[in-house]
Amino acid sequence: MGTGGTGSTIGGLLTKAGHDVTIIDQWPDHVNTMKNVGLHMSTREEDFTVRVHALHLHEVCNITEQFDIVFLACKSYDSLWMTQLIEPYLKSDGVLISAQNSINDEWVAPIVGQTREIGCVITMSSEVFEPGHLKRNTAMQPKIMLFDEPTSALDPEMIKEVLDVMRELSTSGITMIVVTHEMGFAREVADRMIMFDDGVIVEEGTPEQIFENPQSDRTKLFLSQIL
């Protein structure tokens, strides 16, 4: 997958199905990186090519249904109710079903701590939004999930809960591409790790290669400052 003219570049990045890729970069590099991978947001169509199972973007009108992204901020859903956020992706034996008919308060409450009449997602704290968004991801059953710093805005006590959900997702066959500075999590879960600097890949390899034998001076400096 590749993008151009947006400040961040992923050149020829290929990911095996079911594998998890961790991207290490510098703010604000990952903003454009994650916005432009898979969801063609704020990017001219001619600037990028997306292929899923060898199908070009123009060959499948529903290609974005195979992707999902967890953003750093909640603004993308500033006018949605929680049930509206989840409803389009709920399926029973492959058939879409209505959230109002299928989600009761007992199901919603563990996500938001209240009944379904909770107001707009934008009014929720990050601690409430993240579990709810991850529940949406599970309902959507995407082939590829993109995570943009999913824990950076969370209360420290919530980080483990979100990472535990991501660990479960990583074993479900979903391909995950994660921008994160949670190095312990990345080392445990990732199949490949990629180090970005100024929108350019400076190093990539297995977690063992990156942590135990980094080749790039930039990677060595980064790891020396955070480990």
NUVOBA-131577 format. One record per atom (N, C-alpha, C): chain; atom name; z, y, x. Coordinates in steps of 0.001 Angstrom, whole numbers, plus 500000, padded with zeros to 6 digits. Each point is the difference from the previous one (the first is absolute). Layout:
# residues N
  chain  atom       Z       Y       X
      A    CA       Z       Y       X
...
END
This chain:
# residues 227
  chain  atom       Z       Y       X
      A     N  500000  498818  500851
      A    CA  500000  501182  499149
      A     C  500000  501230  500885
      A     N  499236  501011  499627
      A    CA  499938  501187  500836
      A     C  499896  501259  499180
      A     N  500546  501100  500503
      A    CA  499874  501294  499356
      A     C  499548  500989  501036
      A     N  499455  501110  499563
      A    CA  499548  500999  500957
      A     C  500215  501393  499472
      A     N  500268  500946  500894
      A    CA  500106  501395  499622
      A     C  501279  500377  499316
      A     N  501030  499147  500066
      A    CA  501230  500304  499281
      A     C  501191  500160  500921
      A     N  499794  499860  501300
      A    CA  501109  500173  500922
      A     C  500590  498699  500467
      A     N  499735  498920  499290
      A    CA  500484  498681  500406
      A     C  498843  499033  499918
      A     N  499940  499062  500925
      A    CA  498891  499080  500054
      A     C  500496  498587  500154
      A     N  499443  499098  499209
      A    CA  500206  498579  500212
      A     C  498631  499418  500246
      A     N  499694  499670  501225
      A    CA  498664  499543  500347
      A     C  499948  498493  500092
      A     N  499268  499367  499089
      A    CA  499805  498567  500070
      A     C  501275  499194  499897
      A     N  500963  500468  499242
      A    CA  501265  499278  499839
      A     C  499806  498877  498986
      A     N  500085  498778  500460
      A    CA  499827  498839  499144
      A     C  501328  499284  499854
      A     N  500309  499570  498796
      A    CA  501258  499324  499727
      A     C  499731  498674  499318
      A     N  500592  498928  500504
      A    CA  499851  498699  499380
      A     C  500772  499958  498689
      A     N  499446  499279  499043
      A    CA  500660  499869  498698
      A     C  501383  499411  500177
      A     N  500965  500618  499322
      A    CA  501370  499514  500060
      A     C  500771  500449  501202
      A     N  499363  500714  500929
      A    CA  500699  500483  501182
      A     C  500593  501376  499746
      A     N  501011  500336  500779
      A    CA  500682  501285  499868
      A     C  499766  500815  501264
      A     N  499554  501244  499834
      A    CA  499720  500891  501112
      A     C  500951  501181  499926
      A     N  500664  500297  501108
      A    CA  500886  501147  500071
      A     C  499337  501085  500824
      A     N  499961  501223  499462
      A    CA  499422  501138  500695
      A     C  501130  500903  500470
      A     N  500023  500294  501297
      A    CA  500989  500907  500578
      A     C  499257  501276  500353
      A     N  500412  501146  499459
      A    CA  499289  501220  500321
      A     C  500941  501186  499975
      A     N  499418  501179  500223
      A    CA  500759  501235  500047
      A     C  499716  500806  498746
      A     N  501044  500526  499381
      A    CA  499808  500900  498867
      A     C  499197  501205  500479
      A     N  498940  500492  499255
      A    CA  499630  499533  498664
      A     C  498820  499046  499994
      A     N  499751  499299  501121
      A    CA  498830  499132  500068
      A     C  499906  499049  498824
      A     N  501137  499373  499628
      A    CA  499931  498930  499016
      A     C  499673  500501  498611
      A     N  500155  501314  499748
      A    CA  499698  500523  498667
      A     C  498538  499774  499672
      A     N  499100  500469  500875
      A    CA  498579  499798  499764
      A     C  499616  498537  500148
      A     N  500623  499307  500937
      A    CA  499684  498591  500207
      A     C  500177  499220  498720
      A     N  501168  500100  499374
      A    CA  500290  499189  498824
      A     C  499301  500523  498753
      A     N  499767  501313  499927
      A    CA  499306  500531  498837
      A     C  498550  499538  499962
      A     N  499415  499775  501164
      A    CA  498571  499734  500052
      A     C  499643  498540  500165
      A     N  500982  499149  500299
      A    CA  499722  498573  500108
      A     C  500058  499385  498612
      A     N  498886  499486  499533
      A    CA  500000  499200  498788
      A     C  499868  500768  498710
      A     N  500632  501179  499881
      A    CA  500018  500672  498707
      A     C  499048  501185  499931
      A     N  499230  500257  501045
      A    CA  499027  501094  500083
      A     C  500502  501267  499316
      A     N  501161  500485  500442
      A    CA  500579  501199  499415
      A     C  499740  501200  500907
      A     N  499587  501119  499422
      A    CA  499790  501255  500725
      A     C  499051  499811  501178
      A     N  498995  499149  499829
      A    CA  499044  499733  501060
      A     C  498621  499890  499377
      A     N  499006  500605  500654
      A    CA  498643  499869  499506
      A     C  499568  498545  500076
      A     N  499268  499566  498988
      A    CA  499634  498590  499904
      A     C  499219  499521  501211
      A     N  499161  500886  500572
      A    CA  499170  499575  501118
      A     C  500780  499865  501297
      A     N  501283  500403  499990
      A    CA  500790  499986  501224
      A     C  500583  498635  500336
      A     N  499919  499059  499108
      A    CA  500692  498751  500277
      A     C  499312  498826  499314
      A     N  500332  498834  500451
      A    CA  499509  498764  499396
      A     C  501172  499068  499793
      A     N  500105  499426  498826
      A    CA  501053  499040  499693
      A     C  499337  498687  499603
      A     N  500432  498908  500603
      A    CA  499485  498694  499623
      A     C  501167  499064  499695
      A     N  499938  499342  498875
      A    CA  500978  498988  499621
      A     C  499228  498731  499695
      A     N  500301  498923  500720
      A    CA  499272  498746  499835
      A     C  498495  500241  500106
      A     N  499596  500841  500992
      A    CA  498600  500269  500319
      A     C  499269  500791  498919
      A     N  500718  500590  499053
      A    CA  499371  500806  498964
      A     C  500117  501468  500344
      A     N  498871  500742  499927
      A    CA  500016  501430  500259
      A     C  500569  500732  498792
      A     N  500536  501194  500250
      A    CA  500596  500797  498934
      A     C  499064  500164  498818
      A     N  498719  500212  500288
      A    CA  499047  500225  498916
      A     C  499684  498727  499223
      A     N  500384  498857  500516
      A    CA  499668  498732  499354
      A     C  501054  499547  499000
      A     N  501182  500618  500043
      A    CA  501058  499613  499064
      A     C  500673  501248  499460
      A     N  499906  500204  498691
      A    CA  500545  501216  499407
      A     C  501513  499966  499928
      A     N  500595  498822  500088
      A    CA  501449  499889  499862
      A     C  500669  499681  501330
      A     N  499416  500427  501103
      A    CA  500524  499599  501298
      A     C  501422  500489  500225
      A     N  500340  501184  499463
      A    CA  501337  500528  500240
      A     C  501080  499170  499334
      A     N  499629  499128  499059
      A    CA  500993  499130  499393
      A     C  500512  498956  500981
      A     N  499291  499837  501128
      A    CA  500427  499039  501002
      A     C  500936  500638  501024
      A     N  500198  501309  499904
      A    CA  500863  500729  500913
      A     C  501179  500603  499247
      A     N  501077  500220  500722
      A    CA  501062  500852  499474
      A     C  500661  500683  501169
      A     N  500579  501164  499757
      A    CA  500615  500773  501068
      A     C  501358  500511  499556
      A     N  500968  499928  500886
      A    CA  501324  500566  499776
      A     C  500096  501239  500860
      A     N  500026  501171  499362
      A    CA  499992  501271  500713
      A     C  501388  500379  500483
      A     N  500003  500905  500977
      A    CA  501242  500593  500490
      A     C  500652  500828  498903
      A     N  499198  500760  499256
      A    CA  500515  500888  498961
      A     C  499645  499457  498627
      A     N  500682  500526  498979
      A    CA  499813  499520  498628
      A     C  498992  500839  499223
      A     N  499401  500999  500598
      A    CA  499198  500966  499265
      A     C  498790  499383  499317
      A     N  499534  498868  500491
      A    CA  498797  499401  499440
      A     C  500188  499596  498546
      A     N  501230  499890  499550
      A    CA  500270  499545  498644
      A     C  500850  501032  499250
      A     N  499720  501280  500224
      A    CA  500904  501021  499496
      A     C  499958  500164  498485
      A     N  499091  499356  499297
      A    CA  499964  500138  498544
      A     C  500143  498652  499295
      A     N  500420  498978  500721
      A    CA  500081  498670  499408
      A     C  501437  499591  499703
      A     N  500163  499291  498893
      A    CA  501254  499323  499729
      A     C  499989  498675  500739
      A     N  501161  499423  500230
      A    CA  500057  498750  500754
      A     C  499180  498905  499325
      A     N  500093  499898  498662
      A    CA  499224  498965  499321
      A     C  498506  500261  500136
      A     N  499584  501279  500029
      A    CA  498595  500322  500203
      A     C  499560  499610  501409
      A     N  500894  500148  500946
      A    CA  499689  499660  501387
      A     C  499747  498513  500167
      A     N  500775  499186  499276
      A    CA  499914  498551  500152
      A     C  498987  499382  499048
      A     N  499871  500570  498817
      A    CA  499260  499363  498914
      A     C  498579  499571  500351
      A     N  499191  500818  500704
      A    CA  498605  499604  500206
      A     C  499828  498726  500815
      A     N  501071  499529  500642
      A    CA  499845  498883  500918
      A     C  500729  498742  499546
      A     N  500624  500057  498839
      A    CA  500693  498819  499501
      A     C  498997  499018  499406
      A     N  500090  498757  500442
      A    CA  499069  498991  499508
      A     C  500756  498730  499618
      A     N  499472  499319  499016
      A    CA  500512  498686  499618
      A     C  498815  499051  499987
      A     N  499966  499054  500931
      A    CA  498855  499093  500139
      A     C  498706  500780  500176
      A     N  500080  501098  500780
      A    CA  498800  500771  500303
      A     C  499618  501019  498954
      A     N  500728  500073  498881
      A    CA  499678  500926  498921
      A     C  500994  501152  500011
      A     N  499482  501242  499972
      A    CA  500883  501165  499988
      A     C  500841  500009  498738
      A     N  501274  500328  500158
      A    CA  500897  500085  498850
      A     C  500682  501357  499996
      A     N  500530  500401  498873
      A    CA  500607  501318  499838
      A     C  501426  500020  500531
      A     N  500306  501057  500762
      A    CA  501357  500122  500523
      A     C  500997  500195  498867
      A     N  499628  500760  498975
      A    CA  500921  500261  498907
      A     C  500348  498715  499255
      A     N  499075  499059  499976
      A    CA  500236  498748  499292
      A     C  500645  498947  500883
      A     N  499858  500159  501317
      A    CA  500433  498923  500884
      A     C  501197  500363  500862
      A     N  500260  501296  500176
      A    CA  501112  500424  500851
      A     C  501147  500473  499121
      A     N  501101  499310  500038
      A    CA  501158  500460  499249
      A     C  500946  500752  500936
      A     N  501017  500595  499429
      A    CA  500917  500803  500801
      A     C  500682  499167  501074
      A     N  500223  498726  499709
      A    CA  500655  499139  500982
      A     C  499132  499839  501244
      A     N  498667  500015  499805
      A    CA  499073  499848  501128
      A     C  499877  501307  500768
      A     N  499960  501113  499261
      A    CA  499799  501299  500643
      A     C  501270  500495  500667
      A     N  501150  499777  499372
      A    CA  501249  500574  500492
      A     C  500303  499689  501456
      A     N  499810  498763  500469
      A    CA  500289  499744  501408
      A     C  499145  500827  500951
      A     N  498827  500458  499512
      A    CA  499123  500797  500851
      A     C  500470  501443  500060
      A     N  500295  500579  498857
      A    CA  500277  501431  499933
      A     C  501451  500335  499683
      A     N  500803  498998  499668
      A    CA  501407  500247  499709
      A     C  500231  500608  498641
      A     N  498958  500094  499169
      A    CA  500126  500567  498671
      A     C  499097  499214  499062
      A     N  499875  500472  498748
      A    CA  499030  499409  499091
      A     C  498623  500532  500337
      A     N  498989  499537  499268
      A    CA  498639  500425  500310
      A     C  499775  501492  499761
      A     N  500873  500640  499216
      A    CA  499814  501433  499727
      A     C  500565  500819  501154
      A     N  499353  499937  501130
      A    CA  500580  500535  501230
      A     C  499388  501298  500472
      A     N  498949  500467  499341
      A    CA  499364  501219  500466
      A     C  498940  499717  501040
      A     N  499457  501054  500571
      A    CA  498893  499855  500923
      A     C  500463  499445  501336
      A     N  499112  499258  500638
      A    CA  500320  499395  501294
      A     C  500365  501060  501026
      A     N  499376  501146  499943
      A    CA  500227  501036  500998
      A     C  501444  500485  499989
      A     N  500707  499816  498865
      A    CA  501388  500450  499919
      A     C  500961  498987  500602
      A     N  499505  498821  500331
      A    CA  500873  498976  500555
      A     C  500256  500245  501478
      A     N  501094  499497  500477
      A    CA  500253  500025  501431
      A     C  499130  498951  500664
      A     N  499827  500127  501315
      A    CA  499227  499005  500742
      A     C  500617  498624  499875
      A     N  501347  499956  499906
      A    CA  500681  498722  499906
      A     C  499619  499269  498712
      A     N  499752  500760  498922
      A    CA  499615  499400  498733
      A     C  498511  499689  500002
      A     N  499210  500897  500558
      A    CA  498547  499856  499937
      A     C  499498  498789  500769
      A     N  500504  499790  501216
      A    CA  499463  498934  500839
      A     C  500117  498611  499367
      A     N  501186  499591  499505
      A    CA  500057  498681  499352
      A     C  499068  499907  498810
      A     N  499884  501091  499221
      A    CA  499108  499989  498850
      A     C  498551  499853  500414
      A     N  499623  500700  501064
      A    CA  498619  499920  500480
      A     C  499708  498606  500546
      A     N  500955  499402  500689
      A    CA  499782  498658  500518
      A     C  499868  498990  498862
      A     N  500745  500232  498904
      A    CA  499848  499134  498827
      A     C  498592  500143  499444
      A     N  499479  501216  499994
      A    CA  498613  500210  499570
      A     C  499050  499226  500894
      A     N  500239  500025  501323
      A    CA  499142  499269  500926
      A     C  499954  498525  499666
      A     N  501171  499431  499684
      A    CA  500066  498582  499673
      A     C  499205  499707  498739
      A     N  500108  500884  499006
      A    CA  499263  499808  498752
      A     C  498503  500113  500222
      A     N  499592  500868  500900
      A    CA  498581  500242  500246
      A     C  499321  498823  500688
      A     N  500751  499246  500815
      A    CA  499468  498862  500749
      A     C  498769  500362  500814
      A     N  500112  501021  500868
      A    CA  498840  500404  500806
      A     C  499758  499021  501137
      A     N  498811  500060  500593
      A    CA  499708  499197  501180
      A     C  500476  500708  501264
      A     N  499997  501338  499963
      A    CA  500400  500793  501156
      A     C  500978  501079  499550
      A     N  501105  500169  500719
      A    CA  500959  501057  499707
      A     C  500153  500892  501223
      A     N  499971  501301  499771
      A    CA  500149  500992  501059
      A     C  501324  500728  499808
      A     N  500815  500057  501036
      A    CA  501313  500647  499919
      A     C  500038  501194  500946
      A     N  500246  501172  499450
      A    CA  500108  501226  500790
      A     C  501474  500343  500174
      A     N  500591  499622  501129
      A    CA  501398  500297  500289
      A     C  500889  499740  498778
      A     N  500042  498784  499490
      A    CA  500692  499732  498729
      A     C  501504  500216  500042
      A     N  500613  500069  501181
      A    CA  501454  500133  500064
      A     C  500472  501345  500538
      A     N  499078  500860  500412
      A    CA  500419  501204  500723
      A     C  500773  500988  499144
      A     N  499764  500003  498684
      A    CA  500683  500956  499123
      A     C  501184  499378  499264
      A     N  500349  498769  500359
      A    CA  501052  499299  499282
      A     C  501378  500239  500590
      A     N  501002  499884  499139
      A    CA  501377  499947  500481
      A     C  500139  498756  500867
      A     N  500727  500099  501129
      A    CA  500131  498840  500897
      A     C  500434  498720  499315
      A     N  500809  500112  498954
      A    CA  500463  498800  499310
      A     C  498902  499321  499190
      A     N  498891  500731  499729
      A    CA  498910  499433  499224
      A     C  498936  499360  500873
      A     N  500004  500305  501291
      A    CA  498921  499547  500877
      A     C  499907  498482  500028
      A     N  501139  499327  500140
      A    CA  499990  498540  500077
      A     C  499416  499386  498740
      A     N  500337  500551  498838
      A    CA  499500  499454  498742
      A     C  498483  500067  499941
      A     N  499437  501147  500381
      A    CA  498552  500159  499968
      A     C  499332  499099  501027
      A     N  500569  499923  501211
      A    CA  499428  499137  501032
      A     C  500067  498534  499603
      A     N  501062  499609  499301
      A    CA  500103  498616  499538
      A     C  498887  499666  499013
      A     N  499687  500949  499095
      A    CA  498899  499787  499063
      A     C  498686  499872  500755
      A     N  499819  500839  501014
      A    CA  498770  499942  500797
      A     C  499904  498693  500777
      A     N  501130  499495  500463
      A    CA  499988  498698  500677
      A     C  499511  498904  499054
      A     N  500475  500045  498756
      A    CA  499564  499008  499014
      A     C  498499  500124  499742
      A     N  499524  501241  499883
      A    CA  498578  500210  499773
      A     C  499165  499491  501167
      A     N  500533  500115  501210
      A    CA  499248  499592  501192
      A     C  499764  498497  500049
      A     N  500796  499251  499269
      A    CA  499839  498535  499978
      A     C  499239  499526  498771
      A     N  499507  500934  499190
      A    CA  499355  499637  498741
      A     C  498488  499864  500120
      A     N  499452  500254  501186
      A    CA  498553  499926  500181
      A     C  499312  501340  499898
      A     N  500736  501061  499652
      A    CA  499435  501340  499945
      A     C  499837  500534  501424
      A     N  498862  500646  500270
      A    CA  499805  500684  501271
      A     C  500695  501354  499931
      A     N  500855  500297  500943
      A    CA  500758  501251  500006
      A     C  499653  500819  501236
      A     N  499717  501283  499793
      A    CA  499809  500960  501094
      A     C  501086  501050  499845
      A     N  500865  500114  500995
      A    CA  501225  500787  499867
      A     C  500085  501046  501108
      A     N  500156  501270  499615
      A    CA  500371  501040  500952
      A     C  501515  500086  500006
      A     N  500609  499775  501148
      A    CA  501467  499965  500033
      A     C  500518  500289  501387
      A     N  501247  500474  500037
      A    CA  500740  500118  501253
      A     C  501185  499042  500001
      A     N  500027  499076  499025
      A    CA  501030  498957  499955
      A     C  499581  498885  500951
      A     N  500342  500155  501269
      A    CA  499473  499102  501022
      A     C  500527  498574  499863
      A     N  501237  499838  499567
      A    CA  500532  498658  499807
      A     C  499231  499261  498925
      A     N  499734  500676  498899
      A    CA  499226  499422  498908
      A     C  498585  499681  500461
      A     N  499383  500921  500717
      A    CA  498632  499795  500468
      A     C  499909  498797  500928
      A     N  500972  499890  500885
      A    CA  499981  498887  500947
      A     C  500163  498659  499293
      A     N  500774  499990  498927
      A    CA  500259  498764  499262
      A     C  498844  499583  499111
      A     N  499367  500963  499329
      A    CA  499063  499685  498928
      A     C  498534  500068  500422
      A     N  499657  500926  500904
      A    CA  498592  500270  500291
      A     C  499313  498852  500735
      A     N  498722  499798  499654
      A    CA  499138  499117  500784
      A     C  499328  500794  501119
      A     N  499675  501251  499713
      A    CA  499427  500907  500993
      A     C  500699  501346  499901
      A     N  500118  500680  501123
      A    CA  500534  501351  500028
      A     C  498970  500918  500646
      A     N  499912  501216  499476
      A    CA  499027  500975  500486
      A     C  500722  501303  500295
      A     N  499804  500528  501194
      A    CA  500598  501268  500402
      A     C  498955  501099  499907
      A     N  500285  501018  499177
      A    CA  499126  501153  499849
      A     C  500582  501190  500758
      A     N  499132  500821  500561
      A    CA  500412  501276  500580
      A     C  498879  500995  499779
      A     N  500309  501111  499292
      A    CA  498986  501000  499662
      A     C  498811  499383  499271
      A     N  500278  499053  499090
      A    CA  498948  499424  499183
      A     C  499147  498963  500696
      A     N  500380  499595  501201
      A    CA  499210  499038  500770
      A     C  500863  498781  500318
      A     N  499417  498809  499874
      A    CA  500706  498783  500382
      A     C  500107  499948  501518
      A     N  501226  499980  500514
      A    CA  500200  499930  501450
      A     C  500370  498596  500450
      A     N  500480  499169  499062
      A    CA  500333  498624  500363
      A     C  500184  499172  498738
      A     N  499636  498734  500087
      A    CA  500249  499070  498898
      A     C  500227  498613  500576
      A     N  500768  499219  499254
      A    CA  500296  498649  500457
      A     C  501051  499370  499111
      A     N  500469  498841  500381
      A    CA  501076  499344  499262
      A     C  501304  500736  500277
      A     N  501011  499814  499137
      A    CA  501293  500635  500284
      A     C  500532  499637  501389
      A     N  499803  498752  500407
      A    CA  500470  499594  501323
      A     C  499314  500790  501099
      A     N  498685  500198  499871
      A    CA  499263  500763  501004
      A     C  500444  501454  500036
      A     N  500159  500590  498827
      A    CA  500348  501423  499934
      A     C  501403  500243  500536
      A     N  500959  499170  499597
      A    CA  501387  500241  500384
      A     C  500326  499506  501408
      A     N  499415  498894  500400
      A    CA  500373  499396  501275
      A     C  499082  500367  501157
      A     N  498751  500356  499686
      A    CA  499067  500310  501078
      A     C  499002  501075  499581
      A     N  500482  501186  499592
      A    CA  499077  501068  499594
      A     C  499143  500454  501181
      A     N  498746  500316  499710
      A    CA  499072  500405  501055
      A     C  499808  501510  500061
      A     N  500059  500649  498863
      A    CA  499765  501441  499947
      A     C  501252  500770  500403
      A     N  499823  501041  500798
      A    CA  501128  500848  500373
      A     C  500597  500672  498774
      A     N  499144  500322  499023
      A    CA  500487  500652  498777
      A     C  500891  499045  499209
      A     N  499611  498735  499935
      A    CA  500820  499007  499311
      A     C  501330  499815  500717
      A     N  499955  499920  501325
      A    CA  501216  499822  500780
      A     C  500961  501163  499773
      A     N  499470  501231  499972
      A    CA  500846  501172  499776
      A     C  500609  499962  498610
      A     N  499172  499674  498994
      A    CA  500485  499951  498620
      A     C  501124  498983  499855
      A     N  499793  498801  500517
      A    CA  501010  498948  499868
      A     C  501270  500350  500767
      A     N  499860  500660  501136
      A    CA  501189  500368  500783
      A     C  500855  501028  499284
      A     N  499384  500765  499089
      A    CA  500731  501051  499299
      A     C  500639  499530  498708
      A     N  499521  498879  499431
      A    CA  500530  499568  498700
      A     C  500781  498706  500070
      A     N  499887  499256  501088
      A    CA  500721  498731  500098
      A     C  501294  500171  500775
END
